[in-house]
Amino acid sequence: MESTELARRRHREDHLNGAAAGDGVRADIMASWRRVHAAGVDPHGDPGITPLPEAEVHRRRTSGGLRELLPLLEDSLQAVVDAGQLLVVTDAEGRVLWRRGRAPVRRMADDLGFVAGSAWTEGNVGTNAIGTALVLGEPFRITGSEHYVESHARWGCAAAPLRDPWTGHLVGVVDVSGPRTSMHPVLLSTVALAARLAEMELLERHRRALDELRAGSAHLLSRVAGPAAVVDPTGHVAASSGLVHDRSVALPDDLEPGPAHLPSLGEVVVEPLPGGWLLRPSGQDVSSSRVVLDLTGGPVIEVYAESGRWVRRLTPRHAELLVALVRAGYTGLTAAELADAVFADPDRLVTVRAEMSRLRKTLGGLVLARPYRLAPSVEVHTRWPVDPAALLPGSSAPVVQRTRGWLSSAPGT
């Protein structure tokens, strides 16, 4: 054992025995030891982590925006993986979503319960780079006996937080871990650079989406009488005609179509747009938005509002989901109920949540979550085919089959 590791071990034992750990321990490590001790972690015990269920791991992989960054992170750190290290990507809670590495280092991780869905973070495993990077919000490296839990002393870890520059929100952590003796200090800079590249990719994607929203709404504001603004889902301003003079507007997480109070603008009316929102002062004479779900042929959704009309063709799966929501009314459906209605399998939660995420990106605030439902502030009309058999003819979804029967018994619907 190298002399520096002997010193780390001695400092850790001094701390566990209640003695002063000495001047050789970094302040952030000491703070981490105190946090983990306060959480009741046994430094000599097994981690005892209960990983998330597989379905929840899949949901987090598909809903958090990290999946699109994984190829970039893998490319940036491939040489590190080839050299025998373990690449780990977690969500913002420190839950492991992906691992990449050679078999020996994966087996080491397996022995510690460091598997998909586990939380290798402060408070339930012990001091490590992932947990400390989450707490501090900056890249961090931990080696050997700087770990609080004894079983982790053979590891070295370097981690950097992944933050969305567009929103400032933490979205996850990228980490490189491996045998302590093979970890070089330069790995911290390597991981930090990979995280920075991923953040720049996120920023560029947001900018492209805002540019598309700006181009798509260039003609829209000319139709609106009075001041108005077009913003993306996070409040960044794509275009404005006298309403907003800043680059962004603070929006609540639960923003819906209809009247709303925004701290920077006061009382406004919110109208959904593809990829964003239209904002107008509530003092204007505003008619409510109207939505038409046309199922008489290829499924189409049409939105009519003061600002104009926009149309989107629907995939067969999205049409099935909307049929289920229309039939459910404004009380909505849970993910399990939707899965049962569309797949005849209430356990298909991952698939339903992924499809609903894509549908909500297409339709914006027209579709709400928890439970899934159509926004009650929007007037919805459905055009059913005259022949019930012509309703989504390729579909075998239970809700579509039931709706065909309903149309047969109520031909005037």
Steps between C-alpha positions, in 0.01 A plus 500: 500500500642834395595749771230750397234232542644411841457861600143510367416184693650638821306826467177310442554272800580801718174660391298183567660469845407855589852641476607794290559378145794732446590770253541257210124453447327728254222711649245367251587142597455580869165663427396196301598262780288702740199490267526126449549435873190711577305287252580190704719320245706213644860558384580130541176355365357414164338780302160332519356697209167401349518584130201653326265262316597442139190682374597812698856487367363489144268790573787713628714406202236617254357804680798690635668607175822311576451223243580739215827598672620145561669451157693825542615404850603155379701649213667753728603237754554193281878506552443499877267200472750320274763558768295298750287761676124494557290778344185578697216741424246577773192717523475806722428281804816296446309195378711296258344495152788369286834326553765439236823309563690178467392186683751512791403849612131425449534200730664722762203735477254211519662384824415835657143507371598773256244401236235675294251666730730508802590827668874526549468831676545669835273376774438144387834362383765737621732774391577477129548727205144474368339602826751776567467639147124517553538675835764748386378544143853475363748231384648297781746212543516251790770236541537194720431553870355843438186288453303468822392140443787252539407287200551800270863554599621302198327750267593832352227721353480825305162655431355819353140627516301534179302823499259626236638846411161604363315452828782475753353173628721208597415205273755241612861406565769341284753293694811294430585238763750221522774335706669760719847424371396564137340841556703795380427855628458620139179295478316771691575750223403242239163434662437871552570565130263220395227651718565844353471366144171333589369825649596690186309244294194556719535874454528469122188282484302755698622778271397308190155435648460870585605598147239260358236646730602851396480413130167325544347792689630782280160544334300425812546821697378705207158338542472592867350833594701662776821394675596132510801274527600148394711305751640149514394254777770639732403865446772607253356763266487408132312811387317794658287790387507743787427259786843378609830688489716242678649183353294268721186485712467299820234233444346271762559126462126435481419761234179421311307667218270775621532783755820510707694736722867543412712703745673703229190561284202488730172352376533337160324252276705197401444328167676179390721495193709222346818519704396779733240749617335823385461757780260796492374746760174377647338839439464413133175356367616142475302205371581157639709253304313227319642162405363263239613138502415380150479120479298481178812406304868514581501634858557874523474753781409861424534791743301820447580811700511877471848474354394268222476130423763230512476135401700188590471153354497231767668163508259207544630447855450865595150487352420197719622686807291804416191285446554360849535849647193631316290210626632549855402867511675764705552267800770330293681168533803372686790347308379153597147576381632632170718192457198279558288702257757494220701180557265290715792486742510740798867413555612666175576818694836572341358491148200716589708762679745521211217539246322758715824695535527515121132591463528782752803639316285508186189650657651706780260597775197340335581176684569507873657239728435350846254374391521518122209711374398762249532854634161602644548858379492388136180417315542160331286361215542157345404413143411131490472303174152415376595134476622381843729246328687792341619625840877440493444184293844352570464529876429214740520716814224411747388862527461523121305176488269624776456833323401327176229320696393826660475667157295208368247537780490879476523586128412862559801561725 
